[in-house]
Amino acid sequence: MRIVSLGDSVTLSYGGDRSPWVSHSWPAILGRILSSNLGERVEVVNSGVNGDTTRLALARIDRDVFQHNPDLLIVMFGLNDALSLHRGLSIEEYENNLRLIAELASYRGVRVVFMTPNPVTERFERYDSGRSLERLLKYVEAVRRVAGERGAKLVDLFELFQRDDYYRSLIRDGIHPNYDLQGVIANYVASEVSPLLGGPRIPRVRLHRLVRVRLDDMYNAFTDIAKWRGRFYVTFRVGTAHFIPDAPDGRIAVLESSDLSSWRRAAVLEVKGWDARDPKLLALGDRLILYTPSWSPERRVRETFAFYTRDGERWEGPVSCGEYVFWRPRRLGDEIYVAAYRPEGEGWELHLLKSRDGLKWRYVTTMYRGDMVNETELLFRGDEAVALARVEKRPRRALVLRSKYPFEEWSARRSNLVLQSPAMIEHRGLIVVAGRVFTREWSGGPYMPDYARTGILVLEGDRLKLLMELPSAGDTAYPGMLPLEGGRIAVSYYSSHERYLGEDLLSRYRPYTQDYKPGIYLAIISVHP
């Protein structure tokens, strides 16, 4: 299936000529969301042009739209038509041009979706005490009017922004939505057009806030988040690179906050002689436990160690939990379970372990054997368990494992997507997933700047359906997820996007290197079925 998105610079967004960020523009993200939800490849052609109007679009419509033979045309204009000093059009011409675009598409059997433009804000150089917004609103009403006349689908981006102060604050120059909003726009459009294409209703994701937790000269990566005794804790690895096999490079930082905005250092934990990695948190009564699967450069083995605190300040440990790589422990009643793997040659094995105190663990069963199975997230739903497992053997698509209490026998089915570093919670009847996703097929090589992303998904049966991509690039993901009051979710993750994109988040691009050390971020979202 092919969709053409016709518009101005807001449509073009980060998809300019030779820009590596074309895959991070909202039309490109829209294509990935629709593909995973419809179960077929959906290509979205970005036919946005800087400074364009409906008049100029009509002059290029054959070349930029109809030669692609689209099944659907998304049309969004108005900012330049209403506000450009040199290219502005009367509202009458603007409205007639919209009708003509729709008629030309209808003649060729192409369905049309109209989008209203986003509003302008005080940052716009010609805001003129709000008079430019008042003028733009008349053009917005014209879009709504034409869509209503023709019975066409309307995606009201203007209304979405008008009712959300945070979104308006992210219109970087008062007219162009910034990098952080590309996934927001893509999710909103996908939720509106999916039923039109015979697809499912796609849950909407609202981004309430994005917090930069840590960005410095260290390689900060691999996160988790927990709430304990009314305080929030974020943990991550601090090193000089992603991985140095011959050096004990990593330590574990623990930050603490009362409001998810301001963070202070609570601890830096070290396993002497080991590279401490992939920390996970477990709030267990009067203790907060931290697990760090670690690598010994000398012995060339992996082992998970635990630290714990009773006051959030003084930590005891490390305590060895065995030669396993733990993922995220989960409580079920009085028991704690963890999916732990052993990477040994070609026969990688995934075991289920359980504990009562979080320190002494015993074997329950082998959940899966082979395929280089590794990072595996557990979720309990009553007496049932579901697990998402990363695999490295081609085709690398994640495994969905299921079992019932006492969890000794597990079924396994292959999902539809490559997903790495999974996190998973139940939220409003949905299984919401976060993890590393890819803009194209991953070969197993180094991550290029535009290659990997942090995605928000849902798991339905054995299918992973992408809902949104958080601002992310380069080395990214390893999220933690924490349900909050009011139906919100805190998602911790790491990403290099600010390193690559620079101050203006648009024109600067530098090749991949370990020098682009990632930072730690926290997204506050809500998912609406």
C-alpha positions in Angstrom: 0.0 0.0 0.0 1.2 3.5 -0.8 0.3 6.8 0.7 1.5 10.2 -0.5 1.7 13.0 2.1 1.4 16.4 0.2 2.3 19.5 2.1 4.8 22.2 3.1 7.8 22.3 5.5 5.7 20.8 8.3 5.2 17.7 6.2 8.8 17.7 4.9 9.9 18.1 8.6 13.2 16.3 8.9 13.1 14.8 5.4 15.1 17.3 3.4 17.4 16.5 0.5 20.1 14.0 1.6 19.1 14.3 5.2 19.7 11.1 7.2 16.7 12.1 9.3 14.1 11.5 6.6 13.3 8.2 8.5 12.5 10.3 11.6 10.0 12.6 10.0 6.3 12.0 10.9 5.4 10.6 7.4 8.1 8.0 7.7 7.1 7.1 11.3 3.5 6.9 10.0 4.5 4.3 7.5 6.1 2.1 10.1 3.1 2.4 12.5 0.6 1.5 9.8 2.7 -1.3 8.5 2.9 -3.1 11.9 -0.8 -2.5 12.6 -2.2 -3.4 9.1 0.1 -6.4 8.7 1.4 -5.3 5.3 4.0 -2.9 4.0 2.7 0.7 3.9 5.0 3.2 2.1 4.4 6.8 2.9 6.0 9.1 0.2 7.0 12.5 1.7 6.0 15.1 -0.9 6.4 18.1 1.4 8.2 21.2 0.1 9.5 24.1 2.0 7.4 27.3 1.6 4.8 25.5 -0.4 1.2 26.6 -0.9 -1.9 25.0 -2.5 -1.3 26.9 -5.7 2.3 25.6 -6.0 1.2 22.1 -5.1 -1.3 22.0 -8.0 1.6 22.8 -10.3 3.6 19.7 -9.1 0.8 17.3 -8.3 1.3 15.0 -11.2 5.0 14.6 -10.5 4.9 14.5 -6.7 1.6 12.7 -6.2 0.1 10.8 -9.1 3.2 9.3 -10.6 3.5 7.3 -7.3 0.1 5.7 -7.9 -1.0 6.2 -4.3 -3.9 4.5 -2.6 -4.4 7.5 -0.3 -3.4 11.1 -0.4 -2.9 13.1 2.8 -3.1 16.9 2.2 -1.9 19.5 4.7 -1.4 23.2 3.7 -2.3 26.6 5.2 0.6 28.1 7.0 2.1 29.6 3.9 -1.2 30.2 2.2 -2.4 32.2 5.2 0.8 33.8 6.5 3.5 34.0 3.8 4.4 37.6 2.9 5.2 36.8 -0.7 3.2 33.6 -1.4 0.1 34.1 0.6 -3.3 33.4 -1.0 -6.7 34.7 -0.4 -8.9 32.3 1.6 -11.2 32.0 -1.5 -8.3 30.7 -3.7 -7.0 28.5 -0.9 -10.4 26.8 -0.5 -10.9 26.4 -4.2 -7.4 24.9 -4.5 -8.2 22.3 -1.8 -11.3 21.4 -3.7 -9.4 21.0 -7.0 -6.8 18.8 -5.4 -9.5 16.6 -4.1 -11.3 16.5 -7.5 -8.0 15.6 -9.3 -7.4 12.8 -6.8 -11.0 11.5 -7.1 -10.8 11.4 -10.9 -7.8 9.0 -10.5 -9.6 6.9 -7.8 -7.4 8.2 -5.0 -9.0 8.8 -1.6 -8.1 12.0 0.2 -7.5 12.8 3.8 -7.4 16.5 4.8 -5.2 17.7 7.7 -5.5 21.1 9.3 -2.2 22.8 9.9 -0.8 23.2 13.4 -1.3 26.6 15.1 1.4 29.3 15.3 2.6 30.6 18.7 4.3 33.6 20.2 7.7 32.5 19.0 6.6 33.1 15.4 8.3 36.3 14.2 5.1 37.6 12.7 2.8 36.5 15.5 1.5 40.1 15.7 -0.2 39.8 19.1 -2.2 36.8 18.0 -3.5 38.4 14.7 -1.6 35.8 12.6 -3.3 33.0 14.6 -6.7 34.6 14.1 -6.0 34.7 10.3 -4.7 31.2 10.3 -7.9 30.0 12.0 -10.0 31.2 9.1 -7.9 28.9 6.8 -8.3 26.1 9.3 -12.1 26.5 9.1 -11.8 26.3 5.3 -10.1 22.9 5.5 -12.8 21.7 7.8 -15.5 23.0 5.5 -14.0 21.4 2.4 -13.6 18.1 4.1 -17.2 18.2 5.3 -18.5 19.1 1.9 -16.7 16.2 0.2 -17.3 13.7 3.0 -13.5 13.3 3.3 -11.7 12.2 6.5 -10.4 15.2 8.5 -7.4 14.9 10.8 -7.6 18.0 12.9 -3.9 18.7 13.9 -4.8 22.3 14.8 -7.3 21.2 17.4 -4.8 18.6 18.8 -2.2 21.3 19.4 -4.7 24.0 20.6 -5.8 21.8 23.5 -2.3 20.8 24.6 0.0 23.5 26.1 3.0 21.1 26.1 2.7 20.4 22.3 2.5 24.1 21.6 5.6 24.7 23.6 7.4 22.3 21.3 6.7 24.4 18.1 10.4 25.3 17.9 10.2 28.7 16.0 6.5 29.3 16.5 5.5 27.6 13.3 7.4 24.2 12.9 6.8 21.3 15.3 10.2 20.2 16.6 11.9 16.8 16.5 10.1 15.6 19.7 6.7 16.0 18.1 7.3 13.8 15.0 6.2 10.6 16.7 3.2 12.4 18.3 2.0 13.6 14.9 2.5 10.2 13.3 0.6 8.4 16.0 -2.3 10.9 15.8 -2.5 10.6 12.0 -2.3 6.8 12.2 -5.1 6.5 14.7 -7.3 8.5 12.3 -6.5 6.9 9.0 -6.1 3.2 10.0 -9.8 2.4 10.0 -10.1 4.2 6.6 -7.6 1.6 5.3 -9.4 -1.4 6.7 -7.0 -1.5 9.7 -7.6 -1.7 13.5 -8.2 1.3 15.8 -4.7 2.3 16.8 -4.5 3.5 20.5 -3.5 7.1 20.8 -0.3 8.0 22.8 -0.1 11.3 24.5 3.4 12.7 25.3 2.9 14.7 28.5 6.5 15.6 29.1 10.1 14.7 28.0 12.8 15.2 30.7 16.5 15.0 30.0 17.8 13.2 33.1 21.5 13.1 32.3 23.6 14.3 29.4 27.3 14.7 30.1 30.7 13.5 28.8 30.1 9.9 29.8 28.5 7.0 27.9 25.2 6.8 29.9 23.0 3.8 28.8 20.8 0.9 29.8 18.1 2.2 32.2 15.4 1.2 34.6 12.9 3.0 36.8 11.1 2.2 40.1 9.1 3.9 42.8 9.9 3.0 46.4 8.8 4.7 49.7 7.2 7.5 47.7 10.4 8.4 45.8 11.3 7.7 42.2 14.6 6.1 41.2 16.3 5.9 37.8 19.3 3.7 37.3 21.7 3.4 34.4 25.2 2.3 33.5 28.0 4.9 33.3 31.0 4.1 31.2 33.3 5.5 28.4 31.8 3.3 25.6 29.0 0.9 24.9 31.2 -2.1 25.7 34.9 -2.6 26.1 35.5 -6.4 26.4 39.0 -6.0 28.0 38.2 -3.4 30.6 35.9 -3.2 33.7 34.4 0.0 32.2 31.0 0.2 33.7 29.6 1.5 37.0 25.9 1.9 38.0 24.4 5.2 38.8 21.2 5.6 40.9 19.4 8.9 40.8 16.5 9.9 43.0 13.6 12.3 42.6 10.4 13.4 44.2 8.8 14.9 41.1 10.3 13.1 38.0 11.8 16.4 36.9 14.7 17.2 39.3 17.1 14.4 39.9 20.0 14.0 42.4 22.6 11.3 42.7 21.7 8.7 45.3 24.6 6.2 44.7 27.3 5.0 42.3 27.7 1.2 42.6 30.7 -0.7 41.4 31.6 -4.4 41.1 35.4 -4.3 41.3 37.1 -5.9 38.4 33.8 -6.2 36.5 32.0 -4.2 33.8 28.6 -3.6 35.6 25.8 -3.4 33.0 22.0 -3.4 32.4 20.8 -2.5 35.9 17.3 -3.5 37.0 15.4 -2.3 40.1 13.0 -4.2 42.3 11.0 -2.6 45.1 10.6 -5.3 47.8 9.1 -4.2 51.0 11.6 -2.3 53.1 14.4 -2.9 50.5 15.1 -1.5 47.1 17.2 -4.1 45.2 19.3 -3.4 42.2 20.6 -6.1 39.9 23.5 -5.7 37.5 24.5 -8.4 35.0 28.2 -7.9 34.8 31.1 -9.0 32.6 34.5 -10.1 33.8 37.3 -9.0 31.4 39.7 -11.4 33.1 37.5 -14.5 33.5 35.5 -13.8 30.3 32.2 -14.8 32.0 29.0 -13.0 32.9 27.4 -13.0 36.4 24.6 -11.0 38.0 25.2 -9.2 41.2 22.7 -7.6 43.6 22.9 -4.5 45.7 20.2 -3.4 48.2 19.3 -0.4 50.4 17.0 0.1 53.3 17.2 3.9 53.3 18.0 4.9 49.7 21.4 6.2 50.7 23.5 3.3 52.0 23.8 0.3 49.8 25.0 -3.2 50.7 26.5 -5.6 48.2 27.5 -6.9 45.7 25.8 -10.2 46.3 26.3 -12.9 43.6 23.1 -14.3 42.0 25.0 -16.8 39.9 26.5 -17.0 36.4 23.3 -15.8 34.7 22.4 -12.6 32.9 19.2 -11.4 34.6 16.6 -9.3 32.9 13.8 -7.6 35.0 12.6 -9.5 38.1 8.8 -9.6 38.7 6.8 -10.3 41.8 3.9 -12.7 41.9 2.4 -13.1 45.4 5.3 -14.0 47.8 7.6 -15.2 45.0 9.9 -13.2 42.7 10.6 -14.6 39.2 13.2 -13.6 36.7 14.0 -14.7 33.1 17.8 -15.2 33.0 19.9 -16.4 30.1 23.3 -18.0 29.7 25.2 -17.1 26.5 27.2 -20.3 25.9 28.4 -20.9 22.3 25.4 -21.7 20.0 23.3 -23.2 22.7 22.0 -20.2 24.5 19.4 -21.1 27.1 16.7 -19.1 28.8 15.9 -20.2 32.4 13.1 -19.2 34.8 14.4 -18.6 38.3 12.5 -17.8 41.5 13.3 -16.4 44.9 11.7 -15.3 48.1 14.2 -12.8 49.3 15.5 -11.5 45.9 19.1 -12.7 46.6 19.0 -16.5 46.7 17.6 -18.0 43.5 16.6 -21.5 42.4 15.9 -23.0 39.0 12.3 -23.5 37.9 12.5 -24.5 34.2 14.1 -23.9 30.9 11.8 -21.5 29.0 13.6 -21.7 25.7 16.8 -23.1 24.2 18.7 -21.9 21.1 18.4 -19.0 18.6 20.8 -17.0 20.8 17.9 -16.1 23.0 18.7 -13.4 25.6 16.9 -10.3 27.0 13.4 -11.5 28.2 10.7 -9.5 29.8 8.1 -11.2 32.1 4.5 -10.1 32.7 2.1 -11.9 35.0 -1.7 -11.7 34.4 -3.3 -13.7 37.2 -2.0 -17.3 36.9 -0.8 -16.7 33.4 2.6 -15.4 32.3 3.7 -13.9 29.0 7.3 -13.2 28.1 8.9 -11.2 25.2 12.4 -12.5 24.3 15.1 -11.0 22.1 16.8 -13.4 19.8 20.0 -12.9 17.7 19.6 -15.7 15.2 18.0 -14.6 12.0 15.3 -13.5 11.3 15.8 -12.0 14.8 12.1 -11.4 15.3 11.2 -11.4 19.0 9.7 -14.5 20.6 6.4 -14.5 22.5 6.4 -17.1 25.2 3.4 -18.1 27.3 2.8 -20.3 30.4 0.4 -21.0 33.3 1.2 -21.5 36.9 3.5 -23.1 38.1 5.2 -21.9 34.9 7.1 -25.1 34.2 6.0 -25.5 30.5 6.3 -22.7 28.0 5.0 -22.3 24.5 6.9 -20.1 22.0 5.8 -18.3 18.9 7.7 -15.9 16.6 6.4 -12.3 16.5 6.3 -10.0 13.5 9.0 -7.5 14.6 12.6 -7.3 15.7 12.5 -5.9 19.2 15.4 -5.5 21.6 15.6 -4.6 25.3 11.9 -5.2 25.9 9.9 -3.6 28.8 6.3 -4.5 29.3 3.4 -3.5 31.5 -0.4 -4.0 31.6 -2.2 -0.7 31.1 -5.9 0.0 30.6 -6.5 -3.6 29.3 -3.5 -3.4 26.9 -0.1 -5.0 27.1 2.1 -1.9 26.5 5.6 -2.6 25.4 8.7 -0.4 25.0 12.0 -1.3 23.4 14.5 -0.8 20.6 12.9 -0.9 17.1 14.4 -0.3 13.7 13.7 2.0 10.8 14.7 -0.8 8.4 15.9 -4.4 8.5 18.8 -4.7 11.0 21.8 -6.6 9.8 23.4 -7.0 13.2 26.1 -4.4 12.4 26.7 -1.0 14.1 23.8 1.3 14.6 23.7 4.2 12.2 22.4 7.5 13.5 18.9 7.1 11.9 18.7 3.3 12.3 17.5 2.4 15.8 14.7 4.0 17.8 12.9 3.7 21.1 9.4 2.5 20.3 6.1 2.3 22.2 4.1 -0.7 21.1 1.2 -3.0 22.1 1.3 -6.8 22.1 -1.9 -8.4 20.7 -1.7 -12.1 20.6 1.7 -12.8 19.0 1.8 -9.5 17.1 3.7 -6.4 18.1 2.0 -3.2 16.9 4.0 0.0 16.9 2.1 3.0 18.3 4.8 5.7 18.5 8.5 6.4 18.4 10.0 8.5 21.1 12.7 11.1 20.3 15.7 8.8 19.8 18.7 8.1 17.5 22.0 6.2 17.3 22.5 4.0 20.3 19.2 4.0 22.1 16.4 2.1 24.1 16.8 -0.2 27.1 13.7 1.3 28.7 12.1 0.9 32.0 8.4 1.5 32.5 6.6 2.6 35.6 2.8 3.1 36.0 1.9 6.5 37.5 -1.2 8.0 39.1 -3.7 9.4 36.6 -3.2 6.7 34.0 0.2 7.8 33.0 3.4 5.9 32.4 7.0 6.9 33.0 9.4 5.5 30.4 13.1 5.8 31.1 15.4 5.2 28.1 18.7 6.3 26.6 19.4 7.9 23.3 22.0 9.8 21.3 19.6 12.0 19.3 20.7 15.3 20.9 24.4 14.5 20.1 23.7 13.9 16.4 21.2 16.6 15.7 22.8 19.5 17.4 21.3 22.8 18.6 18.8 23.3 15.8 17.8 19.6 15.6 17.6 19.9 11.8 20.6 20.7 9.6 23.6 19.2 11.5 24.7 15.7 10.8 27.9 13.9 11.7 28.8 10.3 11.1 28.4 7.6 13.7 31.2 7.2 16.3 31.4 6.1 19.9 32.1 9.8 20.6 28.4 10.5 20.4 27.7 9.4 23.9 24.0 8.9 24.7 22.0 10.6 27.5 19.3 9.4 29.8 15.7 10.6 29.1 12.3 10.2 30.8 9.1 10.3 28.8 5.8 10.7 30.6 3.1 9.2 28.3 -0.4 7.9 28.4 -2.0 5.3 26.1 -5.6 5.6 25.2 -7.3 2.5 23.6 
